[in-house]
Amino acid sequence: MLSEANLFCALAAAIAGLLIGSFLNVCIYRIPRDLSVIRPRSFCPECGKPVAWYDNIPLLSFSLLKGRCRHCGKSIGVRYPLVELTTALLFGLTVARFGWNQNGLKWCVFEAIMTVLFWTDLEERLLVDEFTLGGSALGLIFAFFIKVPGDLGDMLLPSAGVRWQSLFEAFAGAFALTVPLAAIGFIWGRVTKREVLGMGDVKLLPCIGLFLGLELGIQTLLLGSLLGAFLGGIYIFIMKKKAREYELPLGSFYCAVAAITPLFIKF
């Protein structure tokens, strides 16, 4: 049961998530296209007209405009309100669980990174360096100050101190998620003469490992792979795609599982 103070913090985080989600939408659209996320201000992708501030209020403006541009009448992608809503929910739930503190901040940052990468991979089949490599750098910084989940560091380095145990757990997660899978993907790609694992996925995995650690990182990898194979197989069957030619956005499945892991897994 949330206290009144914790409920207020969770609601404040959800509101912050709405605003940040609006910015994440800018990143999702512009970064894969090598556009600045700062200038120019928001514009309609169809007609190029600038979006006024009153048409850029998270969720509300989309509802009032009935999902269409005020100028050209073209449909606004449903991704925009979805990103705002999911970011608000993720931030609110994260702060409700961890509190308004460094741990809550760490996982909110992680949720934002996973949200952007989920959508860029789904829409553009791109896992952008700004969030994979940048996310890895942030994960390493957080690992220095906040204990990474897992007991391996404590078991192998019992007298090293929490900070070094945390860093060991982070590096173990990054290594275990990245190196074996990259090697398998490379070998299998040479055998089948097609790209099995993209470089974007290889850059995404250490980011997840640095935040989640070894145990949760492996769980995320396995569940994301199973989910991708299952749902991807269903989509290929229903849409009558050619399995050998269809590029499955596997990174999106990893990101989706990774994003909800801190909320539901005990550590």
C-alpha positions as CSV (number, residue, x, y, z in Angstrom):
1,M,0.0,0.0,0.0
2,L,1.5,3.3,-1.1
3,S,1.7,6.1,1.5
4,E,0.3,9.5,0.6
5,A,3.8,10.9,0.1
6,N,4.8,7.9,-2.2
7,L,1.6,8.3,-4.2
8,F,2.4,12.0,-4.7
9,C,5.9,11.1,-5.9
10,A,4.6,8.5,-8.3
11,L,2.1,10.9,-9.8
12,A,4.7,13.5,-10.1
13,A,7.0,11.0,-11.9
14,A,4.1,10.0,-14.2
15,I,3.6,13.7,-15.2
16,A,7.3,14.0,-15.8
17,G,7.1,10.9,-17.9
18,L,4.4,12.5,-20.1
19,L,6.7,15.5,-20.8
20,I,9.8,13.3,-21.3
21,G,7.8,11.0,-23.5
22,S,7.1,13.9,-25.8
23,F,10.8,14.5,-26.1
24,L,11.5,10.8,-26.6
25,N,9.1,11.0,-29.6
26,V,11.4,13.7,-31.1
27,C,14.4,11.4,-30.6
28,I,12.6,8.4,-32.1
29,Y,11.8,10.3,-35.3
30,R,14.8,12.5,-35.7
31,I,17.9,10.6,-34.6
32,P,17.5,7.8,-37.2
33,R,17.3,10.6,-39.8
34,D,20.4,12.4,-38.5
35,L,18.3,15.4,-37.5
36,S,18.9,17.6,-34.5
37,V,16.6,16.9,-31.6
38,I,16.8,20.6,-30.5
39,R,16.1,22.6,-33.7
40,P,13.9,23.2,-35.4
41,R,10.9,23.0,-33.1
42,S,8.3,20.2,-33.5
43,F,6.8,20.0,-37.0
44,C,4.4,17.8,-38.9
45,P,6.3,15.1,-40.8
46,E,3.8,15.3,-43.7
47,C,3.5,19.0,-44.4
48,G,6.5,20.3,-42.5
49,K,4.4,23.1,-40.7
50,P,5.6,23.9,-37.2
51,V,3.5,22.5,-34.4
52,A,2.2,25.2,-32.0
53,W,2.7,24.7,-28.3
54,Y,-1.0,24.2,-27.7
55,D,-1.0,21.3,-30.3
56,N,2.0,19.7,-28.5
57,I,0.5,19.0,-25.1
58,P,1.1,15.3,-24.3
59,L,-2.0,13.1,-24.9
60,L,-4.4,16.0,-24.7
61,S,-3.5,17.6,-28.0
62,F,-3.7,14.3,-29.9
63,S,-7.2,13.8,-28.5
64,L,-8.4,17.3,-29.3
65,L,-7.0,17.1,-32.8
66,K,-8.5,13.6,-33.2
67,G,-5.1,12.3,-34.3
68,R,-4.7,14.6,-37.3
69,C,-2.5,17.6,-38.2
70,R,-4.2,20.9,-37.8
71,H,-2.7,22.2,-41.1
72,C,-2.8,19.3,-43.5
73,G,-5.3,16.9,-41.9
74,K,-2.9,14.0,-42.2
75,S,-3.1,11.3,-39.5
76,I,-0.6,11.6,-36.6
77,G,0.9,8.2,-35.9
78,V,-0.5,6.4,-32.9
79,R,3.1,5.9,-31.7
80,Y,3.1,9.5,-30.3
81,P,0.5,9.1,-27.6
82,L,1.6,5.5,-27.0
83,V,5.2,6.7,-26.2
84,E,3.9,9.5,-23.9
85,L,1.5,7.1,-22.1
86,T,3.9,4.2,-21.6
87,T,6.7,6.5,-20.4
88,A,4.3,8.1,-17.9
89,L,3.2,4.6,-16.7
90,L,6.8,3.3,-16.5
91,F,8.1,6.3,-14.6
92,G,5.1,6.3,-12.2
93,L,5.5,2.6,-11.5
94,T,9.2,2.9,-11.1
95,V,9.1,5.7,-8.6
96,A,6.2,3.9,-6.8
97,R,8.5,0.9,-6.3
98,F,11.9,2.4,-5.8
99,G,11.0,5.8,-4.4
100,W,12.1,9.3,-5.3
101,N,15.8,8.6,-5.0
102,Q,18.9,7.6,-7.0
103,N,17.6,4.1,-7.5
104,G,14.4,5.5,-8.9
105,L,16.3,7.9,-11.2
106,K,18.5,5.1,-12.5
107,W,15.6,2.9,-13.5
108,C,13.6,5.8,-15.0
109,V,16.6,6.6,-17.2
110,F,16.8,2.9,-18.2
111,E,13.1,2.9,-19.1
112,A,13.6,6.0,-21.3
113,I,16.5,4.4,-23.1
114,M,14.6,1.2,-23.7
115,T,11.6,3.1,-24.9
116,V,13.5,5.0,-27.6
117,L,15.4,1.8,-28.8
118,F,12.2,-0.2,-28.8
119,W,10.5,2.2,-31.3
120,T,13.5,3.0,-33.5
121,D,14.1,-0.7,-34.0
122,L,10.4,-1.4,-34.6
123,E,10.0,1.4,-37.1
124,E,13.4,1.8,-38.7
125,R,15.2,-1.4,-37.9
126,L,17.8,0.8,-36.2
127,L,19.3,0.7,-32.7
128,V,20.9,4.1,-32.6
129,D,24.3,4.6,-31.1
130,E,23.2,7.6,-29.2
131,F,21.1,5.4,-26.9
132,T,23.0,2.0,-27.1
133,L,26.5,3.3,-26.6
134,G,25.3,6.3,-24.6
135,G,23.1,4.0,-22.5
136,S,26.1,1.7,-21.8
137,A,28.1,4.7,-20.6
138,L,25.3,5.7,-18.3
139,G,24.9,2.2,-17.1
140,L,28.6,2.1,-16.1
141,I,28.3,5.4,-14.3
142,F,25.2,4.2,-12.4
143,A,27.0,0.9,-11.5
144,F,29.7,2.9,-9.8
145,F,27.2,4.6,-7.5
146,I,24.2,2.2,-7.2
147,K,24.5,-1.6,-6.7
148,V,23.8,-3.6,-9.8
149,P,21.3,-6.5,-9.2
150,G,22.8,-9.9,-8.6
151,D,24.9,-11.9,-6.1
152,L,27.8,-13.0,-8.3
153,G,30.0,-10.0,-7.3
154,D,29.2,-10.6,-3.6
155,M,30.1,-14.4,-4.0
156,L,33.3,-14.0,-5.9
157,L,34.6,-10.7,-4.3
158,P,33.3,-10.9,-0.7
159,S,35.8,-8.4,0.7
160,A,36.0,-6.0,-2.3
161,G,33.3,-3.7,-1.2
162,V,29.9,-3.0,-2.7
163,R,31.2,-0.6,-5.4
164,W,33.6,-3.1,-6.9
165,Q,31.1,-5.9,-6.5
166,S,28.6,-3.8,-8.4
167,L,31.1,-3.0,-11.2
168,F,32.0,-6.7,-11.5
169,E,28.3,-7.6,-11.8
170,A,27.8,-4.9,-14.5
171,F,30.8,-6.1,-16.6
172,A,29.8,-9.7,-16.1
173,G,26.3,-9.0,-17.4
174,A,27.7,-7.0,-20.4
175,F,30.2,-9.7,-21.3
176,A,27.8,-12.7,-20.9
177,L,25.1,-11.0,-23.0
178,T,27.3,-9.7,-25.7
179,V,30.3,-11.9,-26.5
180,P,28.7,-15.4,-26.8
181,L,25.7,-14.2,-28.7
182,A,27.8,-12.1,-31.1
183,A,30.1,-15.1,-31.7
184,I,27.1,-17.4,-32.4
185,G,25.5,-14.8,-34.6
186,F,28.7,-14.3,-36.6
187,I,29.3,-18.0,-37.1
188,W,25.7,-18.8,-38.0
189,G,25.7,-15.8,-40.3
190,R,28.7,-17.2,-42.2
191,V,27.1,-20.6,-42.4
192,T,23.7,-19.2,-43.7
193,K,25.3,-16.4,-45.6
194,R,22.9,-13.8,-44.2
195,E,22.9,-11.4,-41.4
196,V,21.6,-13.1,-38.3
197,L,22.4,-10.5,-35.6
198,G,22.8,-6.9,-36.5
199,M,25.5,-4.6,-35.0
200,G,22.8,-2.6,-33.3
201,D,21.8,-5.7,-31.3
202,V,25.4,-6.3,-30.4
203,K,25.6,-2.7,-29.1
204,L,22.3,-3.0,-27.2
205,L,23.2,-6.1,-25.2
206,P,26.0,-4.6,-23.1
207,C,23.7,-1.6,-22.2
208,I,21.2,-4.1,-20.9
209,G,23.8,-6.1,-19.1
210,L,25.4,-3.1,-17.4
211,F,22.1,-2.0,-16.0
212,L,20.5,-5.4,-15.1
213,G,23.6,-7.5,-14.3
214,L,24.3,-11.1,-15.1
215,E,21.3,-13.0,-13.8
216,L,18.6,-10.6,-14.9
217,G,20.4,-9.8,-18.1
218,I,20.4,-13.5,-19.1
219,Q,16.7,-13.8,-18.2
220,T,15.9,-10.8,-20.3
221,L,17.9,-12.2,-23.2
222,L,16.2,-15.6,-23.1
223,L,12.7,-14.3,-22.6
224,G,13.2,-11.6,-25.3
225,S,14.4,-14.2,-27.8
226,L,11.5,-16.6,-27.0
227,L,9.0,-13.7,-27.3
228,G,10.5,-12.6,-30.5
229,A,10.5,-16.0,-32.0
230,F,6.9,-16.7,-31.0
231,L,5.3,-13.3,-31.9
232,G,7.6,-12.9,-34.9
233,G,6.6,-16.3,-36.2
234,I,2.9,-15.5,-35.7
235,Y,3.3,-12.2,-37.6
236,I,5.2,-13.9,-40.4
237,F,2.5,-16.5,-40.8
238,I,-0.4,-14.2,-40.7
239,M,1.1,-11.6,-43.0
240,K,2.5,-14.4,-45.3
241,K,6.0,-13.0,-45.1
242,K,9.1,-15.0,-46.2
243,A,10.8,-16.0,-43.0
244,R,14.3,-16.0,-44.6
245,E,13.8,-12.4,-45.9
246,Y,11.8,-10.8,-43.1
247,E,14.0,-8.7,-40.8
248,L,12.7,-9.4,-37.3
249,P,13.2,-6.4,-34.9
250,L,14.7,-8.6,-32.2
251,G,16.0,-5.6,-30.4
252,S,12.5,-4.4,-29.8
253,F,11.7,-7.6,-27.9
254,Y,14.8,-7.3,-25.8
255,C,14.0,-3.7,-24.9
256,A,10.3,-4.5,-24.0
257,V,11.4,-7.3,-21.6
258,A,14.2,-5.2,-20.2
259,A,11.9,-2.2,-19.6
260,I,9.5,-4.2,-17.4
261,T,12.1,-6.3,-15.6
262,P,12.9,-3.8,-12.8
263,L,9.2,-3.5,-12.1
264,F,8.3,-7.1,-11.6
265,I,11.5,-9.0,-10.7
266,K,12.6,-9.1,-7.1
267,F,16.2,-8.1,-6.5
